[in-house]
């Protein structure tokens, strides 16, 4: 009963000074809204990154050419040194590499009727689609037979298909890559925006890319799929040993190739996002501290304004403990109301920016209410102690 009575008195105090109360609550509300905004965006980013990680092939290593050097200094240009034979040797020599997929990827002009597109053309072999967890929404993948026959067939990504064919089904249609006719065999399921996304690519057989489109015999990368995650060290040793042998590198020479986990770059992005989110949350917590100071200031003013009331309560037998509890509850109510306003504002801001894909972080909502209540109580400690220790005689004389 005493608790509800004190809460009622706290609400009456807020209504008695609406402008002062609003200005005090804004500090808490802005801090909580900022925290929730950052947390929700972070959760959405994390979910998207995890979805993209799942869409990657499992346990896949990317092998790329090393950087060229000029007079001992590394340049930005890549060495042209990976070949289809390198890919075959890796799969042949390693017991832990299930598939070694050769890839060449370059830009080319693509046409369909009146639509033109400067697209990324990726030449590869049939296992690419299995290794990288590609799925079709229509049609089929090209096969090893298509690779052997240098067939002019392709599998098209969702974004490229939309730009070229608009709403027309692409499977069975013919498009032109560098003025050469290709039949569309399949349409890939969209994976979403990412630097490695196949959505804006067109896949063709590697032999076709080498001999009919690009006129080269090198690769831009090799994807090596391992039998399990524990095979990474062994696979790395096998790949380095094989490529150093095929490239005839001396023991004193550095590798002229690079090996990376396919999820390495996304993991780096995720770590960067976490660090940025933590920094922004720290700034938001500073706002909460400022809001706490606002509560402390408001409670000190309230103690001064209600000195006569406090004296009367003490004179009729109210203990210091009761007075302290009263003002602490008022301070806590201020914190909770500010927190609720901040939660509502944070959720509304995210709903406006993100829309239906918004993730509600219930655990952080709970944390926010706890933080606001704690800040309110801490901010009210000194004003409550001061109220409980006023001199009764002086308080009764106060006007």
C-alpha distance (Angstrom), angle and dihedral (degrees) to the residues before:
residue distance angle dihedral
X1 . . .
X2 3.82 . .
X3 3.81 89.7 .
X4 3.81 93.6 54.5
X5 3.79 90.9 44.8
X6 3.81 90.6 53.9
X7 3.81 91.9 46.9
X8 3.80 89.3 51.2
X9 3.81 90.3 50.9
X10 3.81 90.4 48.7
X11 3.81 91.4 53.5
X12 3.80 90.4 47.7
X13 3.80 89.0 52.5
X14 3.81 90.1 52.4
X15 3.80 91.9 50.3
X16 3.79 91.2 48.1
X17 3.83 91.0 61.1
X18 3.82 105.5 27.3
X19 3.81 99.1 164.4
X20 3.79 94.0 47.5
X21 3.80 90.1 45.9
X22 3.81 93.1 50.2
X23 3.80 93.0 49.6
X24 3.80 90.0 49.4
X25 3.79 93.5 48.4
X26 3.81 93.6 49.1
X27 3.81 92.2 69.3
X28 3.81 92.6 54.9
X29 3.81 93.5 40.3
X30 3.82 94.5 51.2
X31 3.81 92.0 49.2
X32 3.81 93.9 49.9
X33 3.82 92.7 43.3
X34 3.81 90.1 52.1
X35 3.81 92.2 48.7
X36 3.81 92.8 49.6
X37 3.80 92.5 44.7
X38 3.80 91.9 54.2
X39 3.82 93.6 42.1
X40 3.81 93.2 50.8
X41 3.81 92.8 47.4
X42 3.80 88.9 47.2
X43 3.81 91.7 51.5
X44 3.79 91.5 49.1
X45 3.81 91.4 48.6
X46 3.79 90.3 47.8
X47 3.80 91.1 50.0
X48 3.79 91.8 49.7
X49 3.79 92.7 47.9
X50 3.81 91.6 48.0
X51 3.80 89.3 49.7
X52 3.79 90.1 51.1
X53 3.80 90.9 47.2
X54 3.80 89.2 52.6
X55 3.80 90.0 49.5
X56 3.80 90.6 56.4
X57 3.73 119.3 87.4
X58 3.78 112.5 -89.2
X59 3.83 116.9 -106.9
X60 3.79 94.7 -1.1
X61 3.79 124.5 160.0
X62 3.80 121.7 -158.1
X63 3.80 116.5 -142.8
X64 3.78 115.0 -163.4
X65 3.79 134.3 173.2
X66 3.77 116.7 -90.6
X67 3.79 124.3 -115.3
X68 3.77 120.4 -86.6
X69 3.80 120.4 -117.9
X70 3.78 132.2 -142.2
X71 3.81 115.3 -160.1
X72 3.77 90.3 -20.0
X73 3.82 94.7 -49.7
X74 3.80 119.6 114.1
X75 3.81 115.6 -120.8
X76 3.80 130.2 -159.6
X77 3.82 92.8 -109.2
X78 3.80 120.8 98.7
X79 3.79 123.8 -125.0
X80 3.81 113.7 -114.2
X81 3.78 99.0 -133.1
X82 3.82 112.5 114.9
X83 3.80 116.1 101.0
X84 3.77 139.2 177.8
X85 3.81 87.8 -106.3
X86 3.83 89.0 58.6
X87 3.79 89.3 55.7
X88 3.80 92.0 49.1
X89 3.82 91.9 48.5
X90 3.80 92.9 51.4
X91 3.80 92.0 53.8
X92 3.79 90.8 43.7
X93 3.81 97.6 48.2
X94 3.82 101.4 39.3
X95 3.80 123.5 75.2
X96 3.80 92.8 -164.5
X97 3.83 99.8 48.9
X98 3.80 107.9 89.9
X99 3.80 97.0 -177.7
X100 3.78 132.3 11.4
X101 3.79 108.7 -163.4
X102 3.84 120.0 -164.4
X103 3.82 116.0 -146.7
X104 3.77 136.3 -174.5
X105 3.79 117.3 -177.7
X106 3.80 126.0 -176.2
X107 3.78 139.0 145.5
X108 3.78 121.8 -95.5
X109 3.77 139.4 166.4
X110 3.81 114.6 -95.2
X111 3.80 125.6 -169.1
X112 3.77 135.9 -172.6
X113 3.78 116.4 174.3
X114 3.86 104.7 -56.5
X115 3.81 95.5 -14.9
X116 3.80 120.8 96.8
X117 3.77 128.3 -172.2
X118 3.79 135.6 179.7
X119 3.80 94.8 -141.7
X120 3.78 137.7 176.4
X121 3.81 107.7 -106.4
X122 3.79 113.6 -158.0
X123 3.78 119.7 -165.4
X124 3.78 114.1 -161.2
X125 3.80 145.1 133.2
X126 3.79 130.8 -89.7
X127 3.86 97.0 -95.3
X128 3.82 89.9 63.4
X129 3.79 92.2 84.3
X130 3.79 93.9 51.6
X131 3.80 94.3 43.7
X132 3.81 92.5 51.2
X133 3.81 96.6 41.2
X134 3.79 94.3 -117.5
X135 3.80 117.3 173.8
X136 3.78 130.8 -162.7
X137 3.76 128.0 -133.7
X138 3.79 90.9 -171.1
X139 3.80 139.2 5.9
X140 3.81 128.2 4.5
X141 3.82 140.3 -70.6
X142 3.77 120.0 -104.4
X143 3.82 115.3 -102.2
X144 3.82 140.4 -138.3
X145 3.81 87.7 -93.8
X146 3.81 89.9 59.8
X147 3.81 88.9 51.4
X148 3.81 92.8 50.2
X149 3.81 91.9 47.1
X150 3.83 94.4 46.9
X151 3.80 86.0 -126.9
X152 3.77 120.8 -169.2
X153 3.77 96.7 -127.2
X154 3.79 131.3 121.2
X155 3.79 146.0 -168.8
X156 3.78 113.2 -140.9
X157 3.81 131.7 -147.9
X158 3.79 121.2 -123.7
X159 3.83 96.9 -110.8
X160 3.81 94.0 46.0
X161 3.81 89.9 48.1
X162 3.79 91.7 51.5
X163 3.80 92.6 49.9
X164 3.80 94.4 46.6
X165 3.80 104.2 33.5
X166 3.81 100.1 22.9
X167 3.83 104.6 -165.8
X168 3.79 94.9 -14.2
X169 3.86 116.8 108.4
X170 3.83 105.5 -109.8
X171 3.82 99.8 -158.4
X172 3.80 110.6 104.9
X173 3.79 93.3 15.5
X174 3.80 124.3 115.3
X175 3.78 124.0 -125.7
X176 3.79 130.9 179.3
X177 3.82 124.0 -120.3
X178 3.80 111.2 -169.1
X179 3.82 86.3 -16.6
X180 3.84 92.9 -55.2
X181 3.79 118.2 121.6
X182 3.82 118.2 -117.2
X183 3.79 129.7 -179.1
X184 3.82 116.7 -134.6
X185 3.82 108.4 -127.5
X186 3.79 100.7 173.3
X187 3.80 146.7 8.9
X188 3.82 117.9 -138.4
X189 3.76 124.3 -135.0
X190 3.81 111.8 -109.6
X191 3.81 116.0 -101.3
X192 3.79 98.6 -174.3
X193 3.78 134.7 -116.6
X194 3.78 116.3 -32.2
X195 3.78 138.8 125.3
X196 3.82 90.6 -106.6
X197 3.81 95.5 42.2
X198 3.81 116.5 136.5
X199 3.81 90.1 -155.7
X200 3.80 93.8 98.0
X201 3.82 95.7 38.2
X202 3.79 134.7 92.9
X203 3.81 115.8 -146.9
X204 3.79 122.3 -148.4
X205 3.83 133.5 169.8
X206 3.81 112.1 -76.3
X207 3.80 94.1 -126.1
X208 3.81 89.8 52.2
X209 3.80 90.9 50.5
X210 3.80 92.8 49.0
X211 3.80 98.8 45.1
X212 3.80 107.4 23.4
X213 3.82 105.6 31.6
X214 3.81 115.1 20.9
X215 3.80 102.7 19.6
X216 3.83 93.8 -142.1
X217 3.80 134.6 110.8
X218 3.81 102.5 -149.5
X219 3.82 132.5 94.0
X220 3.79 131.4 -128.4
X221 3.81 92.5 -150.1
X222 3.78 146.5 -16.1
X223 3.79 125.9 -136.1
X224 3.80 114.2 -148.7
X225 3.80 116.6 -167.5
X226 3.80 115.9 -154.9
X227 3.77 126.0 -147.4
X228 3.83 90.9 -123.1
X229 3.81 141.9 -10.4
X230 3.81 92.4 -100.2
X231 3.79 90.3 63.3
X232 3.79 94.4 70.0
X233 3.82 98.0 103.1
X234 3.79 93.6 44.2
X235 3.80 91.9 46.5
X236 3.79 91.5 48.8
X237 3.82 89.9 51.9
X238 3.81 92.0 47.9
X239 3.80 93.0 48.1
X240 3.79 93.9 47.8
X241 3.80 92.6 46.0
X242 3.81 93.1 47.8
X243 3.80 96.9 45.3
X244 3.79 94.7 43.4
X245 3.80 87.5 53.1
X246 3.82 96.1 46.6
X247 3.83 90.9 44.4
X248 3.83 90.4 46.8
X249 3.78 95.0 -130.6
X250 3.78 118.5 176.3
X251 3.84 119.0 -126.1
X252 3.80 90.4 -107.3
X253 3.82 93.2 53.2
X254 3.80 124.3 92.6
X255 3.80 121.8 -122.3
X256 3.80 112.5 -82.8
X257 3.81 90.5 -152.1
X258 3.82 137.7 57.3
X259 3.80 128.9 -133.7
X260 3.82 121.0 -159.2
X261 3.76 136.4 165.5
X262 3.79 109.7 -107.7
X263 3.82 91.2 -126.8
X264 3.83 92.7 49.6
X265 3.79 96.3 97.0
X266 3.79 95.6 45.5
X267 3.80 90.5 48.8
X268 3.80 88.8 52.8
X269 3.81 90.6 50.8
X270 3.80 89.9 49.0
X271 3.81 92.3 51.5
X272 3.80 90.7 48.7
X273 3.80 91.1 50.5
X274 3.79 91.0 50.5
X275 3.80 91.9 51.1
X276 3.81 91.5 48.3
X277 3.82 91.6 47.5
X278 3.80 91.3 50.2
X279 3.80 90.3 51.2
X280 3.81 92.3 51.0
X281 3.82 91.3 46.0
X282 3.81 88.3 52.8
X283 3.80 89.4 54.6
X284 3.81 89.7 48.4
X285 3.82 90.4 51.2
X286 3.81 88.3 55.1
X287 3.80 86.3 56.7
X288 3.81 88.5 52.3
X289 3.80 90.5 52.6
X290 3.81 89.3 51.8
X291 3.80 88.0 49.8
X292 3.81 89.2 51.4
X293 3.79 89.8 53.6
X294 3.79 87.8 51.8
X295 3.80 90.2 54.2
X296 3.82 90.9 48.4
X297 3.81 90.6 50.6
X298 3.81 92.2 48.3
X299 3.80 91.9 49.0
X300 3.82 91.7 49.7
X301 3.80 89.5 52.4
X302 3.81 89.4 47.4
X303 3.82 90.8 52.2
X304 3.79 90.4 51.9
X305 3.81 93.2 46.9
X306 3.81 92.9 47.1
X307 3.80 98.1 43.2
X308 3.83 91.8 116.9
X309 3.82 91.0 49.5
X310 3.79 90.8 50.0
X311 3.82 90.5 50.3
X312 3.80 91.2 51.5
X313 3.80 92.3 50.3
X314 3.78 91.7 48.7
X315 3.83 91.2 46.6
X316 3.80 93.3 55.5
X317 3.80 92.3 50.5
X318 3.81 108.9 -82.8
X319 3.79 109.9 152.0
X320 3.77 123.5 -132.1
X321 3.79 89.4 -112.9
X322 3.82 90.4 59.6
X323 3.80 92.2 50.2
X324 3.82 91.3 48.8
X325 3.80 91.4 49.6
X326 3.80 90.9 49.0
X327 3.80 94.5 55.0
X328 3.80 93.7 39.9
X329 3.80 89.9 54.0
X330 3.81 90.2 49.3
X331 3.80 90.3 51.2
X332 3.82 91.3 46.7
X333 3.83 90.7 49.9
X334 3.79 89.0 53.3
X335 3.81 90.1 52.0
X336 3.81 93.8 46.9
X337 3.81 93.8 48.4
X338 3.80 90.3 48.1
X339 3.81 89.0 49.0
X340 3.80 93.1 50.2
X341 3.80 90.3 50.0
X342 3.80 89.9 48.9
X343 3.81 92.7 48.2
X344 3.78 90.7 50.0
X345 3.80 91.3 47.0
X346 3.80 93.4 46.6
X347 3.81 93.1 49.3
X348 3.81 91.8 45.8
X349 3.82 92.0 49.9
X350 3.80 91.8 50.0
X351 3.79 91.8 45.6
X352 3.81 89.9 53.3
X353 3.83 93.3 47.5
X354 3.82 101.5 36.0
X355 3.79 104.4 25.1
X356 3.78 121.8 -168.4
X357 3.80 94.8 -5.3
X358 3.81 92.4 68.2
X359 3.81 117.2 131.8
X360 3.81 115.6 -146.3
X361 3.84 109.0 -142.8
X362 3.80 99.3 -151.2
X363 3.78 93.0 177.8
X364 3.81 90.4 56.2
X365 3.80 90.7 48.0
X366 3.80 86.8 55.9
X367 3.80 90.5 47.1
X368 3.81 90.0 49.5
X369 3.80 93.5 53.8
X370 3.79 90.5 46.8
X371 3.81 91.8 48.9
X372 3.81 92.5 48.3
X373 3.79 92.6 48.2
X374 3.79 90.9 47.8
X375 3.79 92.7 47.9
X376 3.80 90.2 49.3
X377 3.81 92.5 50.8
X378 3.81 93.4 45.8
X379 3.80 91.1 46.8
X380 3.80 90.4 50.2
X381 3.82 97.0 48.7
X382 3.80 97.5 89.1
X383 3.82 96.2 40.0
X384 3.82 89.4 48.2
X385 3.81 92.0 49.2
X386 3.79 90.2 47.8
X387 3.81 91.6 50.0
X388 3.81 92.0 49.8
X389 3.80 92.8 51.0
X390 3.81 100.9 48.3
X391 3.78 114.5 127.4
X392 3.81 107.1 -102.6
X393 3.82 95.4 -143.1
X394 3.81 93.0 47.5
X395 3.79 90.3 45.7
X396 3.81 93.0 53.1
X397 3.81 89.8 50.5
X398 3.84 92.1 48.0
X399 3.80 115.8 110.0
